[in-house]
């Protein structure tokens, strides 16, 4: 086993944290589970599982629509979650927090509403060469519908954005910029503050995909001065099907609704509908009430650990992973950015990532293989996909040692 570097974050008790996650105690093919697929989804602490059960066994009811006790209890818990998330992101007010099904849903909401309300033929939307499909396809659909153009901020072989070319792309035709904070396929941490500052100098709003950021580092929407931000609950230790859209109040007031139905209206007649106030204007129909409440439990859980502590711990994990993986003969990193968070992508010799992934799985090691919903990234590097190891607060140095040993064993079987 490789020597584990000194732990410099005494506030993190990893063994205690790992005991909070029931699934981490499981075995796969008789081996203790090494779970390194956290960029796809994180495991759930017991408090989140308990919160889901408690909701359905104690206060299950629809929100905002009843005067009876259960409805009031459910509504209070649902709205308390909104307040907690607003505090977590440092939003100015809870009304700037919209519950969604996840990052994809939040981006589709803004692409549709912004396109309908703000985009005209000939306008331009900017995104980057490293985006997840969910931050490409909704904008393509909107641009096709509105007669607009989607332009791409390029990147280099390190997986870093070419900021000089970004600056050159900023013209009066650009109406919104949609960019990932952290690349899900490469782990690149983008220079978000610079992007936002340059955009705002031209009065261009920015949507930030923070699906791979909020669980790894402190995110303050007021400090960033970002106009829209989206993330998914299931990547921050919460339930699947839950998510958040943050938007500045002035923008959310200005944009038209995304969907019509119950709760997003004030009054309805056959002649005209008057829409509800924020945040309900963007929350049509019965929401995922239990998911929103359990998402609060997940966020409170990481707040108790301390997001700064998590960030410091995971920085050590990434550094250690890069150091140890780089010693494997035939391994090459796909993307090698100066600032990396949460994930490392690589290939070994000419071994197909699926083959390597299967042999790692047989050793109880869960990683992700394929294009990671980022086909343009794979096309840029002229590869079919990568092996991606991604980390969380419960990841250990021993997990990384098992990964390294597992890769070496798999390579001897495949070559």
TORFI-812194 format. One record per residue (C-alpha): residue number from 1; residue in three letters; chain; x, y, z. Coordinates in steps of 0.25 Angstrom, whole numbers. Each point is the difference from the previous one (the first is absolute). Layout:
NUM, ALA, A, X, Y, Z
...
This chain:
1, UNK, A, 0, 0, 0
2, UNK, A, 5, 14, -3
3, UNK, A, 4, 9, 11
4, UNK, A, -12, 9, 4
5, UNK, A, 4, 15, 1
6, UNK, A, -3, 7, 13
7, UNK, A, -14, 4, 2
8, UNK, A, -1, 15, 2
9, UNK, A, -14, 2, 3
10, UNK, A, -3, -5, 14
11, UNK, A, -14, 5, -1
12, UNK, A, -3, -12, -9
13, UNK, A, -2, -13, 7
14, UNK, A, -1, -9, -13
15, UNK, A, -3, -13, 7
16, UNK, A, -12, 6, 8
17, UNK, A, -5, 6, -13
18, UNK, A, 1, -13, -7
19, UNK, A, -9, -7, 10
20, UNK, A, -11, 11, -3
21, UNK, A, -1, -7, -14
22, UNK, A, -7, -13, 1
23, UNK, A, 4, -4, -15
24, UNK, A, 14, 2, 3
25, UNK, A, 0, -12, 9
26, UNK, A, -4, -10, -11
27, UNK, A, 9, -10, -7
28, UNK, A, 0, -2, -15
29, UNK, A, 5, -13, -5
30, UNK, A, 4, -3, 14
31, UNK, A, 9, 12, 0
32, UNK, A, -2, 13, 9
33, UNK, A, -6, 10, -9
34, UNK, A, 9, 11, -6
35, UNK, A, -10, 11, -5
36, UNK, A, 7, 9, -10
37, UNK, A, -12, 4, -8
38, UNK, A, -4, 12, 8
39, UNK, A, -1, 10, -12
40, UNK, A, -11, -9, -5
41, UNK, A, -7, 0, 13
42, UNK, A, 4, 0, 15
43, UNK, A, -5, -10, 10
44, UNK, A, -10, 5, 11
45, UNK, A, 3, 1, 15
46, UNK, A, -10, -6, 9
47, UNK, A, -6, 13, 4
48, UNK, A, -5, 2, -14
49, UNK, A, -6, -14, -1
50, UNK, A, -6, 3, 14
51, UNK, A, -6, 13, -5
52, UNK, A, -7, -6, -12
53, UNK, A, -6, -11, 9
54, UNK, A, -4, 10, 10
55, UNK, A, -7, 9, -10
56, UNK, A, -8, -12, -6
57, UNK, A, -4, -6, 14
58, UNK, A, -3, 13, 8
59, UNK, A, -3, 12, -9
60, UNK, A, -3, -5, -14
61, UNK, A, -10, 11, -6
62, UNK, A, 0, 9, -12
63, UNK, A, 6, 14, 3
64, UNK, A, -6, 14, -2
65, UNK, A, -14, -6, -2
66, UNK, A, -6, -3, 14
67, UNK, A, -4, 5, 13
68, UNK, A, 1, -13, 7
69, UNK, A, 12, -3, 9
70, UNK, A, 7, -10, -9
71, UNK, A, 0, 10, -11
72, UNK, A, 5, 11, 9
73, UNK, A, 11, -9, 5
74, UNK, A, 5, -4, -14
75, UNK, A, -1, 14, -5
76, UNK, A, 9, 5, 12
77, UNK, A, 10, -11, -2
78, UNK, A, 0, 3, -16
79, UNK, A, 2, 15, 2
80, UNK, A, 10, -2, 11
81, UNK, A, 9, -8, -10
82, UNK, A, -1, 12, -9
83, UNK, A, 5, 9, 11
84, UNK, A, 12, -9, 3
85, UNK, A, 4, -1, -15
86, UNK, A, -1, 15, -1
87, UNK, A, 9, 1, 12
88, UNK, A, 10, -11, -5
89, UNK, A, 1, 8, -14
90, UNK, A, 0, 14, 7
91, UNK, A, -12, 4, -8
92, UNK, A, -6, 13, 3
93, UNK, A, -14, -6, 3
94, UNK, A, -6, -14, 0
95, UNK, A, -9, 5, -12
96, UNK, A, 12, -1, -9
97, UNK, A, 0, -15, 2
98, UNK, A, -8, -9, -9
99, UNK, A, -2, -15, 2
100, UNK, A, 3, -8, -12
101, UNK, A, 2, -15, -4
102, UNK, A, 15, 3, -1
103, UNK, A, 11, 7, -8
104, UNK, A, -6, -4, -14
105, UNK, A, -14, 5, 4
106, UNK, A, 5, 13, 5
107, UNK, A, 8, 3, -13
108, UNK, A, -12, -4, -8
109, UNK, A, -8, 10, 8
110, UNK, A, 9, 11, -3
111, UNK, A, 3, -3, -14
112, UNK, A, -15, -1, -3
113, UNK, A, -4, 13, 8
114, UNK, A, 12, 8, -4
115, UNK, A, -2, -4, -14
116, UNK, A, -14, 3, 0
117, UNK, A, 1, 14, 7
118, UNK, A, 14, 5, -5
119, UNK, A, 5, -7, -12
120, UNK, A, -2, 5, -14
121, UNK, A, 5, -5, -14
122, UNK, A, 15, 2, -2
123, UNK, A, 3, 1, 15
124, UNK, A, 11, -9, 6
125, UNK, A, 1, -9, 12
126, UNK, A, 14, -4, 5
127, UNK, A, 3, -13, 6
128, UNK, A, 14, -8, 2
129, UNK, A, 6, -11, -7
130, UNK, A, 0, -8, 13
131, UNK, A, -15, 0, 3
132, UNK, A, -8, -12, 4
133, UNK, A, -11, -3, -10
134, UNK, A, -10, 7, 9
135, UNK, A, 6, 13, -2
136, UNK, A, 1, -1, -15
137, UNK, A, -13, -7, -5
138, UNK, A, -10, 10, 7
139, UNK, A, 7, 12, -6
140, UNK, A, 1, -7, -14
141, UNK, A, -15, -3, 1
142, UNK, A, -3, 15, 4
143, UNK, A, 9, 5, -11
144, UNK, A, -6, -8, -10
145, UNK, A, -14, 5, 4
146, UNK, A, 4, 15, 1
147, UNK, A, 9, 1, -12
148, UNK, A, 12, 2, 9
149, UNK, A, 14, -5, 0
150, UNK, A, 8, -9, 10
151, UNK, A, 15, 4, 0
152, UNK, A, 11, -8, 8
153, UNK, A, 11, 5, 9
154, UNK, A, 11, -9, -4
155, UNK, A, 10, -8, 9
156, UNK, A, 14, -5, -1
157, UNK, A, 7, -14, 2
158, UNK, A, 1, 2, 15
159, UNK, A, -15, 2, 1
160, UNK, A, 0, 15, 3
161, UNK, A, -8, 11, -7
162, UNK, A, 7, 9, -10
163, UNK, A, -4, 13, 7
164, UNK, A, 6, 9, -11
165, UNK, A, -9, -6, -10
166, UNK, A, -12, 1, 10
167, UNK, A, 3, 15, 1
168, UNK, A, 0, 1, -15
169, UNK, A, -14, -8, -1
170, UNK, A, -6, 11, 9
171, UNK, A, -8, 9, -10
172, UNK, A, -13, 8, 1
173, UNK, A, -7, -12, -6
174, UNK, A, 2, -9, 13
175, UNK, A, -12, 0, 9
176, UNK, A, 4, -11, 10
177, UNK, A, 12, -9, 4
178, UNK, A, -2, -14, 5
179, UNK, A, 12, -6, 6
180, UNK, A, 4, -11, 10
181, UNK, A, 7, 3, 13
182, UNK, A, 7, -14, 0
183, UNK, A, 1, -9, -12
184, UNK, A, -7, -13, 3
185, UNK, A, 9, -7, -10
186, UNK, A, 14, 6, 3
187, UNK, A, -1, 6, 14
188, UNK, A, 4, 14, -5
189, UNK, A, -4, 11, 9
190, UNK, A, -3, 12, -10
191, UNK, A, 4, 15, 3
192, UNK, A, -15, 3, 3
193, UNK, A, 3, 14, 6
194, UNK, A, 8, 5, -12
195, UNK, A, -11, -6, -9
196, UNK, A, -11, 7, 8
197, UNK, A, 7, 13, 1
198, UNK, A, 3, 1, -15
199, UNK, A, -15, -4, -3
200, UNK, A, -5, 10, 10
201, UNK, A, 8, 11, -6
202, UNK, A, -8, -2, -13
203, UNK, A, -13, -2, 8
204, UNK, A, -1, -14, -4
205, UNK, A, -6, -10, 11
206, UNK, A, 7, -13, 4
207, UNK, A, -6, -14, 3
208, UNK, A, 9, -8, 8
209, UNK, A, -1, -15, 0
210, UNK, A, 5, -3, 14
211, UNK, A, -4, -15, 0
212, UNK, A, 15, -4, 3
213, UNK, A, 3, 12, 9
214, UNK, A, -9, 2, 11
215, UNK, A, 3, -13, 7
216, UNK, A, 15, 2, -1
217, UNK, A, 2, 15, 3
218, UNK, A, -7, 12, 6
219, UNK, A, -9, 7, -10
220, UNK, A, -5, 14, 3
221, UNK, A, -9, 5, -10
222, UNK, A, 1, 15, 4
223, UNK, A, 15, -1, 1
224, UNK, A, 0, -6, -14
225, UNK, A, -11, 10, -5
226, UNK, A, -5, -11, -9
227, UNK, A, -14, 2, -6
228, UNK, A, -4, -15, 0
229, UNK, A, 5, -12, 7
230, UNK, A, -4, -15, -1
231, UNK, A, 3, -13, 7
232, UNK, A, -5, -14, 3
233, UNK, A, -4, -5, 14
234, UNK, A, 5, -14, -3
235, UNK, A, 14, 5, -2
236, UNK, A, 1, 7, 13
237, UNK, A, -5, -12, 8
238, UNK, A, -15, 2, -2
239, UNK, A, -10, -7, -7
240, UNK, A, -1, -3, -15
241, UNK, A, -11, 9, -7
242, UNK, A, 3, 12, 9
243, UNK, A, 7, 13, -4
244, UNK, A, 2, 15, 1
245, UNK, A, -1, 12, -10
246, UNK, A, 5, 12, 7
247, UNK, A, -3, 13, -8
248, UNK, A, 2, 15, 3
249, UNK, A, -14, 5, 4
250, UNK, A, 0, 11, -11
251, UNK, A, 2, -11, -11
252, UNK, A, -10, -10, 6
253, UNK, A, -10, 11, 0
254, UNK, A, 3, 4, -14
255, UNK, A, -1, -14, -7
256, UNK, A, -12, -7, -4
257, UNK, A, -5, -13, 7
258, UNK, A, 6, -13, -5
259, UNK, A, -12, -9, 3
260, UNK, A, -15, 3, 3
261, UNK, A, -9, -7, 10
262, UNK, A, -3, 0, 15
263, UNK, A, 7, 9, 10
264, UNK, A, 7, 9, -11
265, UNK, A, -13, 8, -1
266, UNK, A, -7, 11, 7
267, UNK, A, -13, 0, -7
268, UNK, A, -5, -8, -13
269, UNK, A, -11, 4, -9
270, UNK, A, -2, -5, -14
271, UNK, A, 3, 14, -5
272, UNK, A, 13, 2, 8
273, UNK, A, 9, -6, 11
274, UNK, A, 8, 8, 10
275, UNK, A, 13, -7, 4
276, UNK, A, 4, -2, 14
277, UNK, A, 12, 8, 8
278, UNK, A, 13, -6, 1
279, UNK, A, 4, -11, 2
280, UNK, A, -13, -7, -3
281, UNK, A, -1, 6, -14
282, UNK, A, 11, -11, -4
283, UNK, A, -6, -11, 8
284, UNK, A, -12, -5, -7
285, UNK, A, -7, -13, 6
286, UNK, A, 3, -8, 12
287, UNK, A, 15, 0, 2
288, UNK, A, 9, -11, 6
289, UNK, A, -3, 4, 14
290, UNK, A, 7, -11, 7
291, UNK, A, 12, 2, -9
292, UNK, A, 1, 15, 3
293, UNK, A, -1, -3, 15
294, UNK, A, 11, -11, -1
295, UNK, A, 9, 9, -8
296, UNK, A, 0, 10, 12
297, UNK, A, 4, -12, 9
298, UNK, A, 12, -2, -10
299, UNK, A, 4, 14, 0
300, UNK, A, -1, 1, 15
301, UNK, A, 9, -12, 1
302, UNK, A, 11, 6, -8
303, UNK, A, -1, 13, 7
304, UNK, A, 2, -7, 13
305, UNK, A, 13, -6, -6
306, UNK, A, 4, 13, -6
307, UNK, A, 0, 3, -15
308, UNK, A, 14, 6, 2
309, UNK, A, 5, -13, 7
310, UNK, A, -6, -8, -11
311, UNK, A, 7, 8, -11
312, UNK, A, 13, -1, 8
313, UNK, A, -1, -15, 1
314, UNK, A, -4, -2, -14
315, UNK, A, 12, 8, -5
316, UNK, A, 9, -10, 7
317, UNK, A, -7, -11, -6
318, UNK, A, 1, 5, -14
319, UNK, A, 15, 3, 1
320, UNK, A, 2, -13, 6
321, UNK, A, -8, -7, -11
322, UNK, A, 8, 7, -11
323, UNK, A, 13, -3, 6
324, UNK, A, -3, -15, 2
325, UNK, A, -7, -2, -14
326, UNK, A, 12, 7, -7
327, UNK, A, 9, -11, 5
328, UNK, A, -8, -11, -8
329, UNK, A, 7, -3, -13
330, UNK, A, -8, 3, -12
331, UNK, A, -10, 9, 7
332, UNK, A, -3, 14, -6
333, UNK, A, -9, 10, 6
334, UNK, A, -11, 6, -9
335, UNK, A, 1, 14, 3
336, UNK, A, 11, 5, 10
337, UNK, A, -6, 14, 5
338, UNK, A, 8, 8, 10
339, UNK, A, -13, 1, 9
340, UNK, A, -7, -13, 1
341, UNK, A, -11, -4, 9
342, UNK, A, -8, -13, 3
343, UNK, A, 4, -9, -11
344, UNK, A, 12, -6, -8
345, UNK, A, -2, -5, -14
346, UNK, A, 10, -10, -7
347, UNK, A, 3, -11, -10
348, UNK, A, 10, -11, 1
349, UNK, A, 8, -4, -12
350, UNK, A, -10, -4, -11
351, UNK, A, -10, -7, 10
352, UNK, A, -14, 3, -3
353, UNK, A, -6, 8, 13
354, UNK, A, -12, -10, 0
355, UNK, A, 10, -12, 2
356, UNK, A, 8, 7, 11
357, UNK, A, -13, 4, 7
358, UNK, A, -5, -15, 0
359, UNK, A, 12, -5, 6
360, UNK, A, 0, 10, 10
361, UNK, A, -14, -3, 4
362, UNK, A, 3, -14, 2
363, UNK, A, 10, 5, 10
364, UNK, A, -11, 8, 8
365, UNK, A, 5, 13, -6
366, UNK, A, -11, 9, -6
367, UNK, A, 4, 10, -10
368, UNK, A, -6, 6, -13
369, UNK, A, 3, -3, -14
370, UNK, A, -4, 6, -13
371, UNK, A, -2, 14, -6
372, UNK, A, -7, 5, 13
373, UNK, A, -11, 8, -7
374, UNK, A, 11, 8, -6
375, UNK, A, 2, -5, -15
376, UNK, A, 6, 13, -5
377, UNK, A, 11, -2, 10
378, UNK, A, 3, -14, -4
379, UNK, A, 0, 5, -15
380, UNK, A, 10, 11, 4
381, UNK, A, 10, -10, 5
382, UNK, A, -3, -10, -11
383, UNK, A, -4, -11, 10
384, UNK, A, -13, -9, 2
385, UNK, A, 0, 3, 15
386, UNK, A, 8, 0, 13
387, UNK, A, 1, -7, 14
388, UNK, A, -4, 10, 10
389, UNK, A, 2, -1, 15
390, UNK, A, -7, 11, 8
391, UNK, A, 0, 3, 15
392, UNK, A, -8, 4, 12
393, UNK, A, 1, 3, 14
394, UNK, A, 0, -14, 4
395, UNK, A, 11, -4, -10
396, UNK, A, 13, -5, 7
397, UNK, A, 15, -1, -5
398, UNK, A, -2, -15, 2
399, UNK, A, -11, 1, -11
400, UNK, A, 10, 6, -9
401, UNK, A, 10, -11, 3
402, UNK, A, -10, -11, -3
403, UNK, A, -3, 7, -13
404, UNK, A, 15, 1, -4
405, UNK, A, 2, -15, 3
406, UNK, A, -13, -3, -7
407, UNK, A, 4, 7, -13
408, UNK, A, 14, -7, 1
409, UNK, A, -7, -14, 1
410, UNK, A, -10, 3, -11
411, UNK, A, 11, 4, -9
412, UNK, A, 8, -13, 2
413, UNK, A, -12, -7, -4
414, UNK, A, -4, 8, -12
415, UNK, A, 14, 1, -7
